[in-house]
Amino acid sequence: MNLRLTGGKIPIDTGNDRHPIMLVDMPDRELFDSLFKYLRPDGKDKYWDILSERLSGKTMKEVASTRGVTKERVRQIEAKILRVLSVHYREVIASETVMLETVQPLKHDH
């Protein structure tokens, strides 16, 4: 999916057949860093900047030329970011669903 065409939102694969794609806002930097904690700090910055630039409307080619990497490398990084974010948001959705299912309805005395 082309990030330039999502209105500044990130398309997330929900893993749900009825609603396969969900558009979410860009995560805050703290969440982003925790999801990519295995990267060196400069790697996190590079991923964050590429995502920011793509969501702002830059093409892969424009991002690649300013970063000194190939268009294919930008595509790979973008795909990795989307995979990691999709897994995170699937877990969030699953935990919210479990919480909603465990809430007992209030009993009203009439």
N, C-alpha and C positions, 0 to 999 in steps of 0.2 A: 504494500500500500504506500502511496506517495504521501510523505509527511507534509509536503507543501500544500496539499489539498484538504487537510483535515481541520482547517481553521484554528491552528495552534493547539490542537488536541492530539493525544497519543492514542493510536488504535491498539487495543488490547484484545488478544485472543482469549476469550473467556472459557473455552473448552465446552461451551454449552451449545447444543445443536439449535435450540430455538432462538438464542441471541448470541451468535458466534463472535461478534465484535462489539466492544464497548469503547467509547471515546472518553478518555480521562485527561485531567489537567496534568501539566508537567509536575512531577513530584518536587517537593522542596529539596534543597541541597543535602540536608542531613539524611533524609530517607535514601536519596540517590547514592550517597557515599556509603551508607550501610549495606545497600544491595550490591555494591561493587567493591566491597572491602578487600577482596583478593587482589585488586589492582594497586599498583604503586600510586602515590598521590598525583604524580604528573599524568598517569594513565586515566585516573578519575577525571581530572581536569579536561583532558582531551575528549573523553566520552561526553562529558557534560556540555562542553563547547560545541561539539558536533551536533548533539541533539538540539541544543538551543538554536544554532544556526539553521538547521533543517526546519524546525518549527516556525522560525521567523520568515521562512519563504525562500531561502537559498536553495539552489539546485545542488545535487551531489557534485556536479562538475565545479561549481563555484566554491563549495566547501573544500573540495579536494585541492583546488589551486591555491587557496589561502593557507591550507594546512601542510602543503608539500607532500601529499599522499595521492594515491590513485583514486579515481572514482569508485573502483571496485572495493578498495579498502574502506571508503566511507560507507558503502553499501553493507559491507560485512559488519562494521561497528554498529551501524544502525540496526541491523537484523539482530545482533547480539543484545543490544539494549532492549529492543522490543520483546525478545524471548524472556529476558530476566524480569522485565516489568510485568509481562503477562503471567508468569509464574507467581509473582508477588500478589498481583491483584486477584488471581484465582484463589489463593490462600485466604485473602481478606474476605472475598465473597463467600467462601466455604465456611469460614468462622462466623460470619454474620448470619448465615443461614442456620447454622447449628444453634447460635444464640437465640434466634427468633423461634426456632422449633422447641426450645426448652422453656420458653416463657409460658407460664400458666395463665389462662384467662382469669380475670377477676370475677369473683362470685358476688352477685348483688342480692341483698335481702329485700324482698318485696313485701 
